[in-house]
Structure formats: structure tokens, C-alpha cells
Amino acid sequence: MVRRFLSARRLRLPVAVVGTLLIALLLAPLALADGPITWVPSDSTYGEPGTAFVALGAPAPPGMGATAAIPAPGVAYGAGFWDATAEVFAMGFMSQIPMVPGLPTVGQTDLSLTPLAAGTPLKLVFTKAAMQRVDMIAMLADPDALVTVVPADPAALTAATSFTVYASVADPVQSASGDSGAAFGLIIDCSSLAARDYQGSIFVTDMHWLDIQPPSATATGVAGLSASGVNGVEATFDGIFAPAFLATMGITDPTQVQGYVDVTATTGWANATFTQLGVGDEAGNPWPAGSYKYRLTNSTWSTHNIMFGRRALALPAKAVGVSPKGLITGTRPTFKWKRVATAKTYEVRVYRGTRLLLRKTGATALYWRASRALPRGVYLTWKVRGSNATGLGSFSTALKFKIR
């Protein structure tokens, strides 16, 4: 599993979502406190209305909810728990891993004990304390199906006393841990720490979750997932962000988001693609209204960080100076130049021969007046260049002038 980019700000969340880790949850007692998130089993369904999706309660290890040893009719066999220290709720199940010898597999549901199939739609209802934040939800689910949280607005989600997660069971792609059939996993981060405030962001993948690290934030304002997998099998990673969260990453234009594998944009990474899927709305795209969804796919795997962040600006083009040139009057001329696309600031240099007389950096206008008097009667030259967060552009062709 990737450990890079995971500084003190990293979300060290329990990834008890699928596979053998769930087996361990039932076999070993856990010292986890009960938390403010609880299921509403009568409203939580899989596939069809009225069928209980999961029930939390005894008998189970302390602080963890699970079905009884023998599932009641219509009750799914699954597990979920609250980690009070990390302020995280995690749950998950799959269709082909037996939890205890002789008992049904994790995803077997309803009276016929049929495995939970890929594509099964899920409606998961949680209750919570009013003003308790839901900073981030990350899940192993079908990324092409309905994935949304109601209420979608981050402020409304915080104020609400319940919320609903809609998703579908995924058939995970092969990974370093192997393919284990249909599965679903969910992590809900409720931390009150500002460094972990993803403002209701949603991360969805079909990569087997045993190989997934939860989202992390980097110093460059990038959020993403970390994963390891098997080369040749394409995995999908989706990030769904509210505009307010994008703004915390320095992104005011949602079309300026770029996908990255490690720190390399997908445009420079073989076998990786990045797609902007647009904004969600109740009548169309099946993700939270007002939030923007981005997708990164990659089929060349070892161990990589999958990230969504600011698109790097192109370096400013070569600048073009306008004036002064030729014979002029006044010993403190105003230097003017044309606007350069993507340039945020400009640098002006004035020379006598090869000796630098004046230098101005950080100019934001398209002009700058000399900060002190320049010599008369000799030829001087000047040039300008633009700069932005990516770096420095090329200097303009030098213009020659003489002060009478």
C-alpha cells in the first residue's frame, strides 16, 4: 500500500471494508466505542423495498454491529463499526468470503441465501447528531451506477439528523489481493479536524478495497486515493467534489481540475485517462446536485496515488514589449507591454549595455513606471516576461530607447 503523500495531515482511517479483515472483525473483540451514526434498518434496503439491508446489534464484539449468528429472514449478513478515536464509521461485505466456517458468506441475503450480486442497488440510511459533520465518504461500489448522498449540500448535510447513501454493489477489478467477487464497502469520516474536512466529498472506486488507502490531502492541495493492483486490468477512480471544496484546493473554475497518477498528469502517463463527467443534478447525472465528478482510469498498476487537483498552467508565452522605444522625453518612463495568456505577474528589466539598471518583479498591471531617474543621452534597452505558478515565460525581444 502506498504511504507517500501521507503526512501528519493524512487520514489514518481503519480500512475494515472487505475480505479477510471483516473475518477478523467477528473473530476478535474490538475496543471501539459506540458512535453517533446508526442504521435505520427498516429504511435501508438492497434491491427491493422493504427488505432489511443490514441490522446492527448484539451478539457482536463491543462497539461493533453485526447480524446475529444465523441471519433472520430478509436480513443481510454484514458488519459495520464506529471508531470513536478516528471518528470514522466503516462497513463492508462481499459475496464469496465465508465469515465463519459453516455460516453464510458475507453477502448472502434474504430467504434464499443467494449471493449479493454485482449491480444490486443499495439505499443506506444513517442517523446522526445535528451539526455533526460528514467530511468525506469513500466507497467500493459500481462507479457507473447511481452514487449520491442526500442531502447533497454540505451545509444541509451537516445540519441534518439523518442522511441517505445511494450506491450499487460492484464487481471489483483484479488487484494485488486478488479478485473476490461482488462487494461493497463504505467509510464515513466525521472528523471535526479542519485538516480532514473534505466538505462532503465522495470517492468511488471498483478497485478491491484491500488495496485502497482512504483519501489524503497534500501540501499542493490535491485529494485522492492510493492503490496497488495488477497490470493489464483497468480500474476506475471517481472523485465527486462540491465547488466549495475545490476552492480550498485553489480551484475556482471546475474545468481546471486535472487527474494525476502520483504527481504526473494523466496526459503524460501511459495507459491512464482522465475525464470530467460534469455537474450532478436531480434530473440528470446520478451524483449529488451541484457537485462535479471526475474520473481517472489506469491499467498499468503497481503502487500509485490516484489524485485530483489543480491543472498545471502552461508557462507564459514570450512577452511583447510596447514602449518606450526610440527617442523619448522624461527620465522616469513608463514601460508598457501586451497581456500574456496565463501570466499572473510580470518582470521588467532595464539595461545600459550589459549592466542591469532597474528590475521590477511581481507587477500585475500591463505597465510600470521607472522607480528612479535613468541617464540621458545614452541608449538603454528593456525587456519583460510573464510568470505564473508553473514558472517563468520567455523575455520579450529587447527594445532600445534614448532619453533626450
C-alpha positions in Angstrom: 0.0 0.0 0.0 1.1 3.4 -0.8 2.5 5.5 2.1 3.6 8.5 0.0 2.0 11.9 0.4 0.6 10.8 3.8 2.0 13.4 6.2 0.6 14.4 9.6 -2.5 15.6 7.6 -3.1 12.1 6.2 -6.3 10.4 7.2 -5.3 7.4 9.1 -8.7 5.7 8.8 -9.4 2.0 9.5 -9.8 0.2 6.2 -12.0 -2.6 7.5 -14.1 -2.8 4.5 -13.9 -6.1 2.7 -12.4 -9.6 2.7 -10.4 -11.3 5.4 -10.3 -8.1 7.5 -14.0 -8.5 8.0 -13.5 -12.0 9.2 -11.1 -10.8 11.8 -13.7 -8.3 13.0 -16.0 -11.0 14.0 -13.4 -13.3 15.4 -11.5 -10.8 17.6 -13.0 -8.5 20.2 -12.6 -4.8 19.5 -12.3 -1.9 22.0 -14.4 0.5 19.9 -16.9 2.9 21.4 -20.5 3.3 20.2 -20.8 6.3 17.9 -23.4 8.8 16.8 -24.0 7.1 13.5 -26.6 4.4 13.5 -28.5 2.5 10.8 -32.2 2.7 10.2 -32.7 -0.9 9.1 -36.3 -0.5 8.2 -35.4 2.1 5.6 -32.1 0.5 4.4 -32.8 -1.8 1.5 -30.9 -3.8 -1.0 -32.5 -4.2 -4.4 -36.2 -4.1 -3.4 -38.2 -2.0 -0.9 -39.0 -3.4 2.5 -36.1 -5.9 2.7 -33.7 -5.1 5.5 -30.2 -4.5 4.2 -28.3 -5.0 7.5 -29.1 -4.9 11.2 -26.6 -3.8 13.8 -26.7 -5.1 17.3 -25.9 -8.0 19.7 -24.4 -10.5 19.6 -21.3 -8.8 18.4 -17.9 -7.6 19.7 -18.1 -4.4 21.8 -18.7 -1.3 19.7 -19.4 -3.1 16.6 -22.7 -4.0 15.0 -23.4 -7.2 13.0 -26.3 -9.6 12.4 -26.9 -12.5 14.7 -25.0 -15.7 14.2 -27.8 -17.0 12.0 -29.4 -14.2 9.9 -33.1 -13.7 10.3 -35.2 -13.9 7.2 -34.7 -10.9 5.0 -31.6 -9.6 6.9 -28.3 -9.3 5.2 -25.2 -10.7 6.8 -22.7 -7.9 7.1 -20.7 -5.8 9.6 -20.1 -2.2 10.5 -18.5 -0.4 13.4 -17.7 3.1 14.8 -14.2 4.0 15.7 -14.6 6.9 18.2 -10.9 7.8 18.2 -10.8 8.4 14.4 -14.4 9.5 14.2 -15.0 7.0 11.4 -17.8 4.6 10.6 -16.8 1.7 8.4 -18.7 -1.3 7.0 -18.5 -3.7 4.1 -19.3 -7.2 2.8 -18.8 -9.3 -0.2 -20.4 -12.4 -1.8 -17.6 -15.0 -1.7 -15.8 -14.8 1.6 -17.2 -17.0 4.4 -17.0 -15.1 7.7 -17.1 -18.1 10.0 -16.9 -21.8 8.9 -20.4 -23.2 8.4 -22.1 -19.8 8.3 -23.3 -18.0 5.2 -21.0 -15.8 3.1 -20.9 -12.1 3.9 -23.1 -11.0 1.0 -25.8 -13.7 1.2 -29.1 -12.1 1.8 -32.8 -12.8 2.1 -34.6 -16.2 2.5 -33.0 -17.9 -0.5 -29.5 -17.0 0.8 -28.4 -16.0 -2.7 -25.1 -14.1 -3.0 -25.3 -10.3 -3.2 -24.9 -9.7 -6.9 -22.9 -7.0 -8.7 -25.2 -4.2 -9.8 -27.6 -4.6 -6.8 -28.8 -1.1 -5.9 -28.4 0.0 -2.3 -30.1 2.5 -0.1 -28.3 3.1 3.1 -29.9 5.3 5.7 -28.0 6.7 8.7 -29.0 8.8 11.6 -26.5 11.3 13.2 -26.3 14.2 15.6 -27.4 17.6 14.2 -24.3 19.6 13.2 -22.1 16.5 13.1 -20.0 16.8 10.0 -19.8 14.2 7.3 -16.5 15.3 5.9 -15.9 12.5 3.4 -17.4 9.3 2.1 -15.2 6.8 0.3 -16.7 3.6 -1.1 -16.1 0.5 -3.1 -19.1 0.5 -5.4 -20.2 0.5 -9.1 -18.9 3.9 -10.3 -21.2 3.9 -13.3 -24.4 3.5 -11.2 -26.2 5.9 -9.0 -23.8 7.3 -6.4 -25.2 10.1 -4.3 -25.8 11.3 -0.8 -28.9 13.1 0.3 -28.9 15.9 1.4 -26.2 16.8 -1.1 -25.5 20.4 0.1 -22.6 20.2 2.6 -24.2 22.7 5.0 -27.5 20.9 4.8 -25.8 17.5 5.4 -24.1 18.9 8.5 -27.3 20.2 9.9 -29.3 17.1 9.1 -30.1 14.4 11.7 -30.1 11.7 9.0 -28.7 11.1 5.5 -29.1 8.5 2.8 -26.3 7.0 0.7 -27.3 5.6 -2.7 -24.9 3.2 -4.4 -24.7 -0.2 -6.2 -22.7 -3.3 -5.5 -19.5 -3.6 -7.6 -17.7 -6.5 -9.1 -14.1 -5.4 -8.2 -11.3 -5.5 -10.7 -8.5 -7.8 -10.0 -6.0 -6.4 -7.6 -2.8 -7.3 -5.7 -5.0 -9.1 -3.2 -6.9 -11.0 -5.9 -10.5 -10.8 -7.1 -13.2 -11.7 -4.6 -16.4 -11.3 -6.5 -19.2 -8.8 -5.8 -18.5 -6.4 -2.9 -19.4 -3.1 -1.3 -17.5 -1.1 1.3 -18.1 2.3 2.9 -16.1 4.6 5.0 -17.7 7.7 6.5 -15.3 10.3 8.0 -16.9 12.5 10.6 -13.8 14.1 12.0 -14.0 17.6 13.4 -10.4 18.3 12.4 -10.2 21.1 9.8 -7.3 19.2 8.1 -9.7 16.4 7.4 -12.6 18.5 6.2 -13.4 17.3 2.6 -16.8 19.1 2.8 -18.9 16.1 1.8 -16.6 14.8 -1.0 -17.2 11.3 -2.3 -14.6 8.9 -3.6 -15.7 5.8 -5.5 -13.6 3.0 -7.0 -14.0 -0.5 -8.3 -10.5 -1.5 -7.2 -10.6 -4.1 -4.5 -10.6 -2.2 -1.2 -7.9 -4.3 0.5 -5.5 -2.3 -1.8 -7.0 1.1 -1.2 -5.9 3.8 1.2 -8.5 6.4 2.0 -8.3 9.9 0.6 -5.4 12.2 1.7 -4.6 15.8 1.3 -1.2 17.1 0.1 0.6 20.4 0.5 -0.2 21.1 -3.1 -3.9 20.9 -2.5 -4.5 17.6 -4.1 -7.0 15.0 -2.8 -7.1 11.4 -3.9 -6.8 7.7 -3.2 -3.9 5.4 -3.1 -4.0 1.9 -4.6 -2.0 -1.1 -5.8 -3.2 -3.5 -8.4 -2.4 -5.9 -11.2 -1.1 -4.6 -14.6 -3.4 -5.0 -17.5 -6.8 -4.7 -15.7 -8.4 -1.2 -15.9 -9.6 0.2 -12.6 -11.8 3.3 -12.2 -11.4 6.0 -9.6 -14.0 8.8 -9.3 -13.9 12.0 -7.2 -17.1 14.0 -6.6 -16.5 17.4 -5.1 -18.6 20.4 -4.2 -17.4 23.8 -5.6 -16.6 24.9 -2.0 -14.1 22.1 -1.6 -12.5 22.7 -4.9 -12.0 26.3 -3.8 -9.9 25.1 -0.8 -7.6 23.4 -3.3 -7.2 26.8 -5.1 -9.6 25.8 -7.9 -12.3 28.4 -8.8 -13.0 27.0 -12.2 -14.1 23.3 -12.0 -12.9 22.7 -15.6 -9.3 23.4 -14.3 -9.3 20.1 -12.4 -6.7 17.5 -13.6 -6.2 13.9 -12.8 -2.8 12.7 -11.6 -1.1 9.3 -11.2 1.4 10.0 -8.4 2.5 13.6 -9.3 2.3 13.1 -13.1 -0.8 14.4 -15.0 -2.6 11.7 -16.9 -1.6 13.5 -20.2 1.9 12.3 -19.5 1.1 8.9 -18.2 0.8 5.8 -20.4 -2.5 3.8 -20.1 -4.2 6.4 -17.9 -7.1 8.6 -18.9 -8.9 11.5 -17.1 -12.5 12.5 -17.8 -14.5 15.4 -16.5 -18.0 14.0 -16.1 -19.8 17.3 -15.4 -22.1 18.5 -12.6 -24.7 16.5 -10.9 -28.4 17.4 -10.9 -31.5 15.7 -9.7 -32.9 15.3 -13.3 -29.8 14.1 -15.0 -26.3 13.0 -13.8 -26.6 10.4 -10.9 -24.4 12.1 -8.3 -25.1 14.9 -5.8 -26.6 18.1 -7.3 -24.1 20.9 -7.7 -21.1 18.7 -7.3 -18.5 18.0 -10.0 -17.5 14.4 -10.9 -14.1 13.5 -12.3 -12.9 10.0 -13.4 -9.4 8.6 -13.7 -8.8 5.1 -15.1 -5.5 3.3 -15.2 -4.5 -0.1 -16.5 -0.8 -0.1 -15.6 -0.6 -0.9 -11.9 2.0 -1.4 -9.2 1.6 1.1 -6.4 0.3 4.5 -7.2 -1.5 7.6 -5.8 -4.6 8.5 -7.8 -5.3 12.2 -7.3 -7.5 15.0 -8.4 -6.0 18.5 -8.3 -5.2 21.8 -10.0 -4.4 21.5 -13.6 -0.9 22.9 -14.1 -0.9 26.2 -16.0 1.1 26.3 -19.2 4.2 28.5 -19.0 3.5 32.1 -20.2 4.3 32.6 -23.8 7.1 35.0 -24.9 6.1 38.5 -23.9 5.8 41.5 -26.2 7.0 45.0 -25.2 5.2 48.1 -26.5 7.0 51.2 -25.2 9.3 53.1 -24.7 11.4 52.8 -27.8 13.4 55.3 -29.9 13.9 58.8 -28.6 11.8 59.8 -25.6 11.5 62.5 -23.0 11.4 62.2 -19.3 13.9 60.3 -17.1 11.3 58.1 -15.5 9.5 56.5 -18.4 6.5 54.2 -18.1 7.2 50.7 -19.5 4.2 49.1 -21.3 3.6 45.6 -22.7 0.9 43.3 -24.1 -1.0 40.9 -21.9 0.4 37.3 -21.9 -2.1 34.5 -21.6 -1.7 32.5 -18.3 0.7 35.1 -16.9 -0.2 36.2 -13.3 2.7 38.7 -12.8 5.4 40.3 -14.9 9.1 41.1 -14.5 10.7 44.2 -16.1 14.5 44.7 -16.6 16.3 47.8 -17.9 19.9 47.7 -19.0 22.8 50.0 -20.1 24.8 47.7 -22.2 25.1 44.6 -20.1 24.7 46.4 -16.8 21.3 46.0 -15.1 20.0 49.4 -14.0 16.5 48.6 -12.9 14.5 45.4 -12.1 10.8 45.2 -11.2 9.2 41.8 -10.2 5.6 41.0 -9.3 4.0 43.6 -11.5 0.3 42.8 -12.0 -0.7 45.6 -14.4 0.5 45.9 -18.0 2.7 48.8 -17.2 5.3 50.0 -14.7 6.9 53.4 -14.2 10.6 53.5 -13.6 11.3 53.7 -9.8 14.2 56.2 -10.3 15.6 58.5 -13.0 17.5 57.0 -15.8 20.5 58.6 -17.6 20.0 60.9 -20.5 21.8 60.8 -23.9 22.7 57.1 -23.9 20.9 54.1 -25.5 19.2 51.8 -23.0 17.3 48.6 -23.5 14.5 46.9 -21.7 12.6 43.6 -21.7 9.7 42.0 -19.9 8.5 38.4 -19.2 5.4 36.8 -17.6 5.3 34.3 -14.8 2.7 32.0 -13.1 2.6 29.2 -10.6 4.2 26.8 -13.1 7.2 29.0 -13.8 8.7 31.9 -15.9 7.9 32.7 -19.5 10.4 34.0 -22.1 11.6 37.5 -22.1 10.4 39.8 -24.9 12.7 41.0 -27.6 14.7 43.9 -26.1 13.5 47.4 -27.1 16.1 50.2 -27.4 15.4 53.8 -26.3 17.3 57.0 -25.5 16.2 59.9 -23.2 16.8 63.3 -24.7 
